[in-house]
Amino acid sequence: MSCRRRAGSDRRPEREASNDRHPLVAAILALPADQREVFVLSRVAGLTYGQISDHLGLSVEAVQASLAAALLQLARGLDDRPM
């Protein structure tokens, strides 16, 4: 059996494809865009609050608030998922 796929055969919007993803990835993709961007810059790219602040043109306090909201939403979303 061949494992090859036709080009473009699995092109689905991210929201639709989220059922096929790891629960954490799906939860990150479900975040509002501004929170997701701050989360990715902080936790994936490893930028400091100051660097994110400069990059996005936000205050450090706004970056901290956005990250806190993202972490809270992720925790709630992962706690609510069935085992």
C-alpha positions, 0 to 999 in steps of 0.5 A: 500500500502506498503512503504517498498523497496527491499534492494538495489532497490534505489542504484543510483549514487549520480549524478543521484539521485540529481534530487530527492534532495533538490536544496542546497544538489544537488548544494553541490554534484555538487561542485568539490571534493576539494571545497566540502570537504572544504565546508563540513568541514567548514559549516557542521562540523564547523571546523575553517580554521586552523583546515581544513588546518591541516586536509587537509595539505593545507595553510589557504589561500588555504582553504579560496580560496577553500571555497570562490570558493565553496560559489560563485559556490553555489550562482550562481547555486542556483540563476540560478535555475528556480522558 
